Amino acid sequence: MRSPQATGTAPDQADRPLLAGGLLVATGLADVLSAYGMLRSGPFLVLRGGGLYPVDVTGWTWLHLAAGAAVALAGLAALTGRRGAATVAIGCAAPALAVDLLMLPYAPIRVVLVTALDAAAIRLLLRHRRATRRAD
């Protein structure tokens, strides 16, 4: 395999779904582990006005767990490089990105990192789909 830096060319188009699939698997596993940790912990406490108020995010956490599992499985499908796998991966990653943004107040650093990686994976898959359509 050639190095892009050595030849001065862009990476092969076959490498895009591999990288995107790897990113989606990693972010999906991070979401699953994070959601599991939130399920095992108690409610968040919010200091507001004159006291502390518990905020239960269990429902959002279950949604987060399901979205993370779907993204991880879609990332594994994208690793196969099949034609429809990119569409499925994009279809799973876009709603998961929205669910991640809903959890922004509770885990801001993790959400920003996972959102950036999900967005990069979606961009890679879209560019791969566009390039394969032109080739056909």
DSSP file with accessible surface (Angstrom, degrees, kcal/mol):
  #  RESIDUE AA STRUCTURE BP1 BP2  ACC     N-H-->O    O-->H-N    N-H-->O    O-->H-N    TCO  KAPPA ALPHA  PHI   PSI    X-CA   Y-CA   Z-CA
    1    1 A M              0   0  193      0, 0.0     2,-0.2     0, 0.0     0, 0.0   0.000 360.0 360.0 360.0 136.4    0.0    0.0    0.0
    2    2 A R        -     0   0  142      1,-0.1     3,-0.0     2,-0.0     0, 0.0  -0.515 360.0-121.3 -85.0 152.7    1.4    3.4   -0.9
    3    3 A S     >  -     0   0   54     -2,-0.2     4,-1.7     1,-0.1     5,-0.3  -0.758  12.2-140.6 -89.8 131.5    1.7    6.2    1.5
    4    4 A P  H  >>S+     0   0   43      0, 0.0     4,-1.8     0, 0.0     5,-0.6   0.857 103.2  53.5 -61.1 -31.6   -0.3    9.4    0.5
    5    5 A Q  H  45S+     0   0  162      1,-0.2     5,-0.0     2,-0.2    -3,-0.0   0.867 106.9  51.3 -71.4 -33.0    2.6   11.6    1.8
    6    6 A A  H  45S+     0   0   85     -3,-0.3    -1,-0.2     1,-0.2    -4,-0.0   0.883 120.5  31.9 -72.8 -35.9    5.2    9.7   -0.3
    7    7 A T  H  <5S-     0   0   67     -4,-1.7    -2,-0.2     2,-0.2    -1,-0.2   0.658  98.9-128.9 -96.3 -17.5    3.2   10.0   -3.6
    8    8 A G  T  <5 +     0   0   68     -4,-1.8     2,-0.2     1,-0.3    -3,-0.2   0.666  68.3 119.4  78.9  15.0    1.5   13.4   -3.0
    9    9 A T      < -     0   0   73     -5,-0.6    -1,-0.3    -6,-0.2    -2,-0.2  -0.674  70.0 -94.8-109.9 167.6   -1.9   12.0   -3.9
   10   10 A A        -     0   0   67     -2,-0.2    -1,-0.1     1,-0.1     3,-0.1  -0.351  54.8 -85.0 -73.2 158.2   -5.1   11.6   -1.9
   11   11 A P        -     0   0   69      0, 0.0    -1,-0.1     0, 0.0     5,-0.1  -0.238  57.2 -87.0 -61.5 153.9   -5.8    8.3   -0.1
   12   12 A D    >>  -     0   0   65      1,-0.1     3,-1.3    -3,-0.1     4,-0.5  -0.288  31.8-123.0 -59.4 148.5   -7.4    5.6   -2.2
   13   13 A Q  T >4 S+     0   0   93      1,-0.3     3,-0.7     2,-0.2    -1,-0.1   0.773 110.8  64.5 -67.6 -21.8  -11.2    5.7   -2.3
   14   14 A A  T 3> S+     0   0   69      1,-0.2     4,-0.6     2,-0.2    -1,-0.3   0.746  95.3  59.9 -72.1 -20.0  -11.3    2.2   -0.9
   15   15 A D  H <> S+     0   0   43     -3,-1.3     4,-2.3     1,-0.2     5,-0.2   0.731  88.4  74.3 -79.4 -21.8   -9.8    3.5    2.3
   16   16 A R  H <X S+     0   0   32     -3,-0.7     4,-2.7    -4,-0.5     5,-0.2   0.929  96.5  44.3 -61.4 -50.1  -12.6    5.9    3.1
   17   17 A P  H  > S+     0   0   10      0, 0.0     4,-2.6     0, 0.0    -1,-0.2   0.856 112.3  54.7 -66.4 -27.8  -15.2    3.4    4.2
   18   18 A L  H  X S+     0   0   89     -4,-0.6     4,-2.2     2,-0.2    -2,-0.2   0.941 112.4  41.8 -66.6 -46.0  -12.6    1.6    6.3
   19   19 A L  H  X S+     0   0   99     -4,-2.3     4,-2.5     2,-0.2     5,-0.2   0.932 116.6  48.6 -66.0 -44.6  -11.7    4.7    8.1
   20   20 A A  H  X S+     0   0    0     -4,-2.7     4,-2.6    -5,-0.2    -2,-0.2   0.916 111.7  49.9 -62.8 -41.9  -15.3    5.8    8.5
   21   21 A G  H  X S+     0   0    0     -4,-2.6     4,-2.5    -5,-0.2    -1,-0.2   0.917 110.7  49.5 -63.0 -42.0  -16.3    2.4    9.7
   22   22 A G  H  X S+     0   0   35     -4,-2.2     4,-2.3    -5,-0.2    -2,-0.2   0.912 111.4  49.0 -63.1 -41.3  -13.5    2.4   12.3
   23   23 A L  H  X S+     0   0   35     -4,-2.5     4,-2.7     1,-0.2     5,-0.2   0.918 112.0  48.7 -64.0 -41.9  -14.5    5.8   13.5
   24   24 A L  H  X S+     0   0    1     -4,-2.6     4,-2.5     2,-0.2    -2,-0.2   0.893 110.5  50.1 -67.7 -38.9  -18.2    4.8   13.8
   25   25 A V  H  X S+     0   0   30     -4,-2.5     4,-2.5     2,-0.2     5,-0.2   0.937 112.8  47.8 -62.8 -43.7  -17.3    1.6   15.7
   26   26 A A  H  X S+     0   0   55     -4,-2.3     4,-2.2    -5,-0.2    -2,-0.2   0.933 115.0  43.5 -64.3 -45.5  -15.1    3.6   18.1
   27   27 A T  H  X S+     0   0    1     -4,-2.7     4,-2.4     2,-0.2    -1,-0.2   0.873 112.7  53.3 -70.7 -34.2  -17.8    6.3   18.7
   28   28 A G  H  X S+     0   0    0     -4,-2.5     4,-2.4    -5,-0.2    -2,-0.2   0.929 110.8  46.2 -64.5 -43.2  -20.5    3.7   19.0
   29   29 A L  H  X S+     0   0   94     -4,-2.5     4,-2.7     2,-0.2     5,-0.2   0.885 111.3  52.4 -66.6 -37.0  -18.6    1.8   21.7
   30   30 A A  H  X S+     0   0   35     -4,-2.2     4,-2.4    -5,-0.2    -2,-0.2   0.914 110.9  47.9 -63.8 -40.5  -17.8    5.1   23.5
   31   31 A D  H  X S+     0   0    1     -4,-2.4     4,-2.7     2,-0.2     5,-0.2   0.910 111.9  49.1 -65.3 -42.7  -21.5    5.9   23.5
   32   32 A V  H  X S+     0   0   38     -4,-2.4     4,-2.4     2,-0.2    -2,-0.2   0.942 114.1  44.9 -63.6 -46.7  -22.5    2.5   24.8
   33   33 A L  H  X S+     0   0  125     -4,-2.7     4,-2.2     1,-0.2    -2,-0.2   0.904 114.7  48.8 -65.4 -39.2  -19.9    2.6   27.6
   34   34 A S  H  X S+     0   0   23     -4,-2.4     4,-2.2    -5,-0.2    -1,-0.2   0.921 111.9  48.3 -65.8 -43.9  -20.9    6.1   28.5
   35   35 A A  H  X S+     0   0    0     -4,-2.7     4,-2.2     2,-0.2    -2,-0.2   0.897 110.2  52.2 -64.7 -39.6  -24.6    5.3   28.6
   36   36 A Y  H  X S+     0   0  135     -4,-2.4     4,-1.8    -5,-0.2    -1,-0.2   0.922 109.4  49.8 -62.5 -41.6  -23.9    2.2   30.7
   37   37 A G  H  X S+     0   0   39     -4,-2.2     4,-1.2     1,-0.2    -2,-0.2   0.894 110.3  49.9 -63.7 -38.8  -22.0    4.4   33.1
   38   38 A M  H  < S+     0   0   25     -4,-2.2    -1,-0.2     1,-0.2    -2,-0.2   0.853 108.8  52.9 -68.6 -34.9  -24.8    6.9   33.3
   39   39 A L  H  < S+     0   0   44     -4,-2.2    -1,-0.2     1,-0.2    -2,-0.2   0.851 109.6  48.7 -67.0 -34.7  -27.3    4.1   33.9
   40   40 A R  H  < S+     0   0  185     -4,-1.8    -1,-0.2    -5,-0.2    -2,-0.2   0.708 104.5  71.6 -78.7 -21.5  -25.3    2.8   36.8
   41   41 A S  S  < S-     0   0   68     -4,-1.2     3,-0.1     1,-0.2    -3,-0.0  -0.427  87.3-105.4 -90.0 171.0  -24.9    6.2   38.5
   42   42 A G        -     0   0   52      1,-0.2    -1,-0.2    -2,-0.1    -2,-0.0  -0.087  53.0 -62.6 -82.2-172.9  -27.6    8.2   40.2
   43   43 A P        -     0   0   69      0, 0.0    13,-0.2     0, 0.0     2,-0.2  -0.284  56.4-102.3 -70.3 158.1  -29.4   11.3   38.9
   44   44 A F  E     -A   55   0A  61     11,-2.2    11,-3.5    -3,-0.1     2,-0.5  -0.560  31.9-135.3 -75.6 146.4  -27.5   14.5   38.2
   45   45 A L  E     -A   54   0A 115      9,-0.2     2,-0.5    -2,-0.2     7,-0.0  -0.908  17.0-162.7-107.6 130.2  -27.8   17.2   40.8
   46   46 A V  E     -A   53   0A  58      7,-2.8     7,-2.7    -2,-0.5     2,-0.7  -0.947  12.1-143.4-115.9 127.4  -28.5   20.8   39.6
   47   47 A L  E     +A   52   0A 135     -2,-0.5     2,-0.4     5,-0.2     5,-0.2  -0.804  35.2 160.3 -89.0 116.5  -27.9   23.8   41.8
   48   48 A R  E >   -A   51   0A 180      3,-2.6     3,-1.8    -2,-0.7     2,-0.4  -0.978  55.2 -44.6-142.7 127.1  -30.6   26.3   41.0
   49   49 A G  T 3  S-     0   0   84     -2,-0.4    -2,-0.0     1,-0.3     3,-0.0  -0.357 125.8  -3.8  59.0-110.6  -31.8   29.2   43.0
   50   50 A G  T 3  S+     0   0   84     -2,-0.4     2,-0.3    -3,-0.0    -1,-0.3   0.266 125.1   3.4-103.3  10.8  -32.2   28.1   46.6
   51   51 A G  E <  S-A   48   0A  23     -3,-1.8    -3,-2.6    -5,-0.0     2,-0.4  -0.984  76.3 -72.7-170.4-174.9  -31.4   24.4   46.4
   52   52 A L  E     -A   47   0A 107     -2,-0.3    -5,-0.2    -5,-0.2    -7,-0.0  -0.823  36.9-166.4 -99.7 135.8  -30.3   21.2   44.7
   53   53 A Y  E     -A   46   0A 127     -7,-2.7    -7,-2.8    -2,-0.4     2,-0.3  -0.979  18.0-129.2-123.5 131.5  -32.6   19.5   42.3
   54   54 A P  E     -A   45   0A  92      0, 0.0     2,-0.5     0, 0.0    -9,-0.2  -0.591  18.1-160.2 -78.7 137.6  -32.1   15.9   41.0
   55   55 A V  E     -A   44   0A  40    -11,-3.5   -11,-2.2    -2,-0.3     2,-0.6  -0.973   4.1-155.6-119.3 115.2  -32.4   15.5   37.3
   56   56 A D        +     0   0  114     -2,-0.5     3,-0.2   -13,-0.2     4,-0.1  -0.819  17.7 173.5 -94.7 120.5  -33.1   12.0   36.1
   57   57 A V     >  +     0   0   10     -2,-0.6     4,-2.3     1,-0.1     5,-0.2  -0.003  37.9 122.8-112.9  28.8  -31.8   11.3   32.5
   58   58 A T  H  > S+     0   0   55      1,-0.2     4,-2.2     2,-0.2     5,-0.2   0.898  73.6  50.0 -61.3 -43.6  -32.6    7.6   32.4
   59   59 A G  H  > S+     0   0   59      1,-0.2     4,-1.8     2,-0.2    -1,-0.2   0.929 113.2  45.8 -61.6 -44.7  -34.9    7.7   29.4
   60   60 A W  H  > S+     0   0  127      1,-0.2     4,-2.4     2,-0.2    -1,-0.2   0.858 110.3  55.8 -66.0 -33.1  -32.3    9.7   27.4
   61   61 A T  H  X S+     0   0    1     -4,-2.3     4,-2.5     2,-0.2    -2,-0.2   0.903 105.6  49.6 -68.8 -39.5  -29.6    7.4   28.5
   62   62 A W  H  X S+     0   0  147     -4,-2.2     4,-2.4     2,-0.2    -1,-0.2   0.905 112.2  49.0 -64.1 -39.6  -31.5    4.3   27.2
   63   63 A L  H  X S+     0   0   79     -4,-1.8     4,-2.6     2,-0.2    -2,-0.2   0.914 110.7  51.0 -63.5 -39.6  -31.9    6.2   23.9
   64   64 A H  H  X S+     0   0    1     -4,-2.4     4,-2.4     2,-0.2    -2,-0.2   0.895 109.3  50.7 -64.0 -40.6  -28.2    7.0   23.9
   65   65 A L  H  X S+     0   0   40     -4,-2.5     4,-2.2     2,-0.2    -2,-0.2   0.930 111.9  46.7 -64.2 -44.6  -27.4    3.3   24.6
   66   66 A A  H  X S+     0   0   59     -4,-2.4     4,-2.4     1,-0.2    -2,-0.2   0.915 112.8  49.3 -65.7 -41.2  -29.5    2.2   21.6
   67   67 A A  H  X S+     0   0   19     -4,-2.6     4,-2.4     1,-0.2    -1,-0.2   0.910 110.7  50.7 -65.5 -39.5  -28.1    4.8   19.3
   68   68 A G  H  X S+     0   0    0     -4,-2.4     4,-2.3     2,-0.2    -1,-0.2   0.911 110.7  48.2 -64.6 -41.2  -24.5    3.9   20.3
   69   69 A A  H  X S+     0   0   42     -4,-2.2     4,-2.4     2,-0.2    -1,-0.2   0.915 111.8  50.2 -65.4 -40.9  -25.2    0.2   19.6
   70   70 A A  H  X S+     0   0   39     -4,-2.4     4,-2.5     1,-0.2    -2,-0.2   0.908 111.1  48.7 -63.9 -40.9  -26.7    1.0   16.2
   71   71 A V  H  X S+     0   0    0     -4,-2.4     4,-2.5     2,-0.2    -2,-0.2   0.913 110.4  50.9 -66.3 -40.7  -23.8    3.2   15.2
   72   72 A A  H  X S+     0   0   12     -4,-2.3     4,-2.0     2,-0.2    -2,-0.2   0.933 113.2  45.2 -63.8 -43.1  -21.3    0.5   16.3
   73   73 A L  H  X S+     0   0  118     -4,-2.4     4,-2.0     2,-0.2    -2,-0.2   0.895 112.6  50.9 -66.9 -38.6  -23.1   -2.1   14.2
   74   74 A A  H  X S+     0   0    5     -4,-2.5     4,-2.4     2,-0.2    -2,-0.2   0.874 108.0  53.8 -66.6 -34.3  -23.4    0.3   11.2
   75   75 A G  H  X S+     0   0    0     -4,-2.5     4,-1.5     2,-0.2    -2,-0.2   0.901 107.3  50.2 -65.2 -39.7  -19.7    0.9   11.5
   76   76 A L  H  X S+     0   0   93     -4,-2.0     4,-0.6     1,-0.2    -2,-0.2   0.892 110.8  49.8 -64.3 -37.8  -19.0   -2.8   11.3
   77   77 A A  H >X>S+     0   0   36     -4,-2.0     3,-1.0     1,-0.2     5,-0.6   0.889 107.6  53.9 -66.3 -37.7  -21.3   -2.9    8.2
   78   78 A A  H ><5S+     0   0    2     -4,-2.4     3,-1.0     1,-0.3    -1,-0.2   0.815  98.3  64.6 -67.1 -28.2  -19.4    0.0    6.7
   79   79 A L  H 3<5S+     0   0   64     -4,-1.5    -1,-0.3     1,-0.2    -2,-0.2   0.774  92.2  63.7 -64.7 -24.1  -16.1   -1.9    7.2
   80   80 A T  H <<5S-     0   0   87     -3,-1.0    -1,-0.2    -4,-0.6    -2,-0.2   0.780  99.2-139.7 -70.6 -26.1  -17.4   -4.5    4.7
   81   81 A G  T <<5 +     0   0   42     -3,-1.0    -3,-0.1    -4,-0.5    -2,-0.1   0.583  43.8 155.7  79.5   9.5  -17.4   -1.9    2.0
   82   82 A R    >>< -     0   0  193     -5,-0.6     4,-0.7     1,-0.1     3,-0.6  -0.312  53.6-112.1 -68.4 158.7  -20.7   -3.0    0.4
   83   83 A R  H >> S+     0   0  178      1,-0.2     3,-0.6     2,-0.2     4,-0.5   0.912 112.9  40.7 -61.8 -47.9  -22.7   -0.5   -1.5
   84   84 A G  H 3> S+     0   0   44      1,-0.2     4,-2.0     2,-0.2    -1,-0.2   0.636  97.0  80.0 -78.9 -11.1  -25.7   -0.2    0.8
   85   85 A A  H <> S+     0   0   11     -3,-0.6     4,-2.6     1,-0.2    -1,-0.2   0.868  88.4  54.9 -66.7 -34.1  -23.6   -0.2    4.0
   86   86 A A  H <X S+     0   0    7     -4,-0.7     4,-2.5    -3,-0.6    -1,-0.2   0.919 108.3  48.8 -66.3 -39.9  -22.6    3.5    3.6
   87   87 A T  H  X S+     0   0   74     -4,-0.5     4,-2.5     2,-0.2    -2,-0.2   0.916 112.8  47.4 -65.4 -43.0  -26.3    4.5    3.4
   88   88 A V  H  X S+     0   0   80     -4,-2.0     4,-1.6     2,-0.2    -2,-0.2   0.919 111.9  50.6 -63.3 -42.8  -27.1    2.5    6.5
   89   89 A A  H  X S+     0   0    0     -4,-2.6     4,-2.5     2,-0.2    -2,-0.2   0.914 112.1  46.3 -63.9 -42.0  -24.1    3.9    8.4
   90   90 A I  H  X S+     0   0   26     -4,-2.5     4,-2.2     1,-0.2    -1,-0.2   0.917 110.6  54.2 -65.0 -41.3  -25.1    7.5    7.5
   91   91 A G  H  < S+     0   0   46     -4,-2.5    -1,-0.2    -5,-0.2    -2,-0.2   0.784 115.2  39.6 -64.9 -27.3  -28.7    6.7    8.5
   92   92 A C  H  X S+     0   0   38     -4,-1.6     4,-1.4    -5,-0.1    -1,-0.2   0.816 114.7  51.5 -87.8 -35.3  -27.6    5.5   11.9
   93   93 A A  H  X S+     0   0    1     -4,-2.5     4,-2.1    -5,-0.2    -2,-0.2   0.855 102.2  59.0 -74.5 -33.8  -24.9    8.1   12.5
   94   94 A A  H  X S+     0   0   50     -4,-2.2     4,-1.6     2,-0.2    -1,-0.2   0.950 110.2  40.2 -65.4 -49.5  -27.0   11.2   11.8
   95   95 A P  H  > S+     0   0   74      0, 0.0     4,-2.4     0, 0.0    -1,-0.2   0.889 113.8  55.6 -65.9 -33.2  -29.7   10.5   14.5
   96   96 A A  H  X S+     0   0    1     -4,-1.4     4,-2.5     1,-0.2    -2,-0.2   0.872 103.5  55.3 -65.0 -34.0  -27.0    9.3   16.9
   97   97 A L  H  X S+     0   0   40     -4,-2.1     4,-1.9     2,-0.2    -1,-0.2   0.919 108.4  48.1 -62.2 -41.9  -25.3   12.7   16.4
   98   98 A A  H  X S+     0   0   55     -4,-1.6     4,-1.4     2,-0.2    -2,-0.2   0.908 111.0  50.0 -66.1 -40.9  -28.5   14.4   17.4
   99   99 A V  H  X S+     0   0   16     -4,-2.4     4,-0.9     1,-0.2    -2,-0.2   0.899 108.6  53.5 -64.7 -38.9  -28.9   12.2   20.5
  100  100 A D  H >< S+     0   0    1     -4,-2.5     3,-0.9     1,-0.2    -1,-0.2   0.913 105.4  53.5 -60.9 -41.7  -25.3   13.0   21.5
  101  101 A L  H >< S+     0   0   85     -4,-1.9     3,-1.2     1,-0.3    -1,-0.2   0.811 101.3  60.0 -65.7 -27.9  -26.0   16.7   21.3
  102  102 A L  H 3< S+     0   0   90     -4,-1.4    -1,-0.3     1,-0.2    -2,-0.2   0.790 103.7  51.6 -67.8 -25.7  -28.9   16.2   23.7
  103  103 A M  T XX S+     0   0    2     -4,-0.9     4,-1.5    -3,-0.9     3,-1.2   0.326  78.4 109.4 -91.0   8.4  -26.5   14.9   26.2
  104  104 A L  T <4 S+     0   0   70     -3,-1.2     3,-0.2     1,-0.3    -1,-0.2   0.873  73.0  52.8 -56.2 -42.1  -24.1   17.9   25.8
  105  105 A P  T 34 S+     0   0  101      0, 0.0    -1,-0.3     0, 0.0    -2,-0.1   0.776 113.1  45.2 -67.1 -20.6  -24.9   19.5   29.3
  106  106 A Y  T <4 S+     0   0   76     -3,-1.2    -2,-0.2     1,-0.2    -3,-0.1   0.724 132.3  11.8 -96.9 -25.5  -24.1   16.3   31.1
  107  107 A A  S  X S+     0   0   19     -4,-1.5     4,-2.3    -3,-0.2     5,-0.2  -0.485  70.8 166.7-148.1  70.7  -20.8   15.2   29.3
  108  108 A P  H  > S+     0   0   70      0, 0.0     4,-2.3     0, 0.0     5,-0.2   0.886  73.6  47.3 -64.2 -41.7  -19.6   18.1   27.2
  109  109 A I  H  > S+     0   0  134      2,-0.2     4,-2.2     1,-0.2     5,-0.2   0.949 115.6  44.5 -67.6 -46.7  -16.0   17.0   26.4
  110  110 A R  H  > S+     0   0   48      1,-0.2     4,-2.9     2,-0.2     5,-0.3   0.920 113.4  51.7 -63.2 -40.5  -17.0   13.5   25.4
  111  111 A V  H  X S+     0   0    0     -4,-2.3     4,-2.7     1,-0.2     5,-0.2   0.918 109.0  49.4 -65.2 -41.8  -20.0   14.8   23.4
  112  112 A V  H  X S+     0   0   89     -4,-2.3     4,-2.2    -5,-0.2    -1,-0.2   0.936 114.6  45.1 -63.5 -43.8  -17.8   17.2   21.4
  113  113 A L  H  X S+     0   0  108     -4,-2.2     4,-2.2    -5,-0.2    -2,-0.2   0.940 116.0  44.9 -65.5 -46.6  -15.2   14.6   20.6
  114  114 A V  H  X S+     0   0    8     -4,-2.9     4,-2.7     1,-0.2     5,-0.2   0.908 112.8  51.7 -66.7 -39.4  -17.8   11.9   19.6
  115  115 A T  H  X S+     0   0   25     -4,-2.7     4,-2.6    -5,-0.3    -1,-0.2   0.916 109.6  49.8 -63.7 -41.9  -19.8   14.4   17.5
  116  116 A A  H  X S+     0   0   60     -4,-2.2     4,-2.2    -5,-0.2    -1,-0.2   0.921 113.0  46.2 -63.7 -42.2  -16.7   15.5   15.7
  117  117 A L  H  X S+     0   0   73     -4,-2.2     4,-2.3     2,-0.2    -2,-0.2   0.895 112.6  50.1 -68.8 -39.0  -15.7   11.9   14.9
  118  118 A D  H  X S+     0   0    0     -4,-2.7     4,-2.5     2,-0.2    -2,-0.2   0.923 111.3  48.9 -62.8 -43.3  -19.3   11.1   13.8
  119  119 A A  H  X S+     0   0   48     -4,-2.6     4,-2.4    -5,-0.2    -2,-0.2   0.901 110.7  50.6 -64.2 -39.0  -19.4   14.1   11.5
  120  120 A A  H  X S+     0   0   43     -4,-2.2     4,-2.4     2,-0.2    -1,-0.2   0.912 110.7  49.4 -64.8 -40.1  -16.0   13.2   10.0
  121  121 A A  H  X S+     0   0    0     -4,-2.3     4,-2.4     2,-0.2    -2,-0.2   0.916 110.2  50.2 -66.0 -40.9  -17.2    9.6    9.4
  122  122 A I  H  X S+     0   0   29     -4,-2.5     4,-2.5     1,-0.2    -2,-0.2   0.927 110.9  50.1 -62.3 -43.0  -20.4   10.9    7.7
  123  123 A R  H  X S+     0   0  159     -4,-2.4     4,-2.4     1,-0.2    -2,-0.2   0.920 110.3  49.7 -62.5 -43.2  -18.4   13.2    5.5
  124  124 A L  H  X S+     0   0   31     -4,-2.4     4,-2.2     1,-0.2    -1,-0.2   0.919 112.2  47.7 -61.0 -42.6  -16.1   10.3    4.5
  125  125 A L  H  X S+     0   0    1     -4,-2.4     4,-2.5     2,-0.2    -2,-0.2   0.894 111.3  50.3 -68.4 -38.1  -19.0    8.1    3.6
  126  126 A L  H  X S+     0   0   71     -4,-2.5     4,-2.3     2,-0.2    -1,-0.2   0.914 111.4  48.2 -65.5 -41.4  -20.7   10.8    1.6
  127  127 A R  H  X S+     0   0   87     -4,-2.4     4,-2.3    -5,-0.2    -2,-0.2   0.888 111.5  50.8 -65.4 -37.3  -17.5   11.5   -0.4
  128  128 A H  H  X S+     0   0   28     -4,-2.2     4,-2.4    -5,-0.2    -2,-0.2   0.924 110.5  48.7 -65.7 -43.2  -17.1    7.8   -1.0
  129  129 A R  H  X S+     0   0   56     -4,-2.5     4,-1.9     1,-0.2    -2,-0.2   0.911 112.1  49.0 -62.7 -41.8  -20.7    7.5   -2.2
  130  130 A R  H  X S+     0   0  130     -4,-2.3     4,-1.7     1,-0.2    -1,-0.2   0.913 112.0  48.4 -64.6 -41.1  -20.2   10.5   -4.5
  131  131 A A  H  X S+     0   0   10     -4,-2.3     4,-1.6     1,-0.2    -1,-0.2   0.882 111.0  49.8 -68.5 -37.7  -17.0    9.1   -5.9
  132  132 A T  H  X S+     0   0   40     -4,-2.4     4,-1.3     1,-0.2    -1,-0.2   0.834 108.2  53.9 -71.8 -30.4  -18.5    5.6   -6.6
  133  133 A R  H  < S+     0   0  166     -4,-1.9    -1,-0.2    -5,-0.2    -2,-0.2   0.881 108.7  48.9 -67.9 -38.8  -21.5    7.2   -8.4
  134  134 A R  H  < S+     0   0  190     -4,-1.7    -2,-0.2     1,-0.2    -1,-0.2   0.853 109.1  53.2 -67.3 -35.3  -19.2    9.1  -10.7
  135  135 A A  H  <        0   0   80     -4,-1.6    -1,-0.2    -5,-0.1    -2,-0.2   0.788 360.0 360.0 -70.2 -27.9  -17.2    5.9  -11.4
  136  136 A D     <        0   0  128     -4,-1.3    -3,-0.1    -5,-0.1    -2,-0.0   0.445 360.0 360.0 -78.9 360.0  -20.3    3.9  -12.4
